[in-house]
């Protein structure tokens, strides 16, 4: 089975969030199942730099605005997964992030940059593909950046391949002025409600949802939630029309990258049955971050984008009272400046108890995950969430809100779940600071007073199989269904 996996970010080549983690792991797991898979992505400078054996394989012509680009192919060294990149100096080779410049301002030509990604994916799946020897049977799209692909495949490229779109986050939709239609060579006859129009704008994500042959989301709960007004971000009507077709498949984690037994960012490794190393990692983390070195002080961890979605504003008003009872906080993240400042203030006022690192830092994210006692993730919505899965694997029980993938992966600790050894974390009863506080207190009560019970909860999470193997089989089953 030949699959073209289209995405705008792939770990370890380039990453802004969970999409990169999924795009780095899922194709590898599918390849291991025998799928002939290739990734297609933009040729950002970091991607061109990091791929091995990068070679030109085709010329891409008749593209909007830039007319011409080069298709290159290389491999990700560790996994040997093939990656095709669109090399265009005009579109992708610039300083800054994949979506915005160094000041955080969105690139104005994003519709063209991701319209081109979508267009090339469609071309490669159709009769005018410049690749004579490799034509995909399935085109697997991811999020809005690839949303126009199914539309181009169906309306313009006469593609015989089947398309699937995976929804990783409905909050980002890629809506742009209708004036982009002629530039992107999209037929205006389909700029309607039954097409890619959304409230007078061109919506990349809606196009994907409307034209794709199959839709998946990254957790079963999120598959249901997005059919409601609260989580559908305006597309709940269209989604519920196709509701019975939407398949939720929980993400896995990359166990080569996220494994406390082998993690190279840690000063000591540990496992479910040999937890001693976790203590060493905790004291090293406390030292590194200027926190008081104290094995008994409950250390709360946060690694997150600091946005409304992630709900960390709920931690701000309750954190001082937790500190007053001896808790520490290690936070790594960045985003909304008001929230960044609120946490900075908390750190300034609580030297030795609170550490706030604003920015992106891969090694520190591993050290926080391993060195902390609990991981705080009170997201208002969470399509899947990876950090809570990392928390489970690292013996850092997650404290989460009951939504999306958090609800599907974290099992609240109560008498029944503790007895049957499924309890692996703590789940809030609603998205509020009071509920977060009471949930953290419940965890603290066990952490402070019952070391054996705490160890059991840690072990329950650490012994779960969180790898991609199971999820990859589910994707494979969806591909097979599509091909029948
Ligand atoms: P989302 O994709 O919505 O941001 P996820 O939990 O699905 O959230 O995935 C976030 C990924 O990004 C995780 O791998 C997490 O460790 C990583 N991450 C988020 N913020 C940072 C940061 N400041 N530094 C390092 N890694 C981060």
Boltz pocket constraint, residues with backbone or C-beta under 6 A from the ligand:
constraints:
  - pocket:
      binder: B
      contacts: [[A, 16], [A, 17], [A, 18], [A, 19], [A, 21], [A, 303], [A, 304], [A, 305], [A, 332], [A, 333], [A, 334], [A, 357], [A, 359], [A, 360], [A, 361], [A, 362], [A, 365], [A, 384], [A, 385], [A, 386], [A, 387], [A, 388]]
      max_distance: 6.0
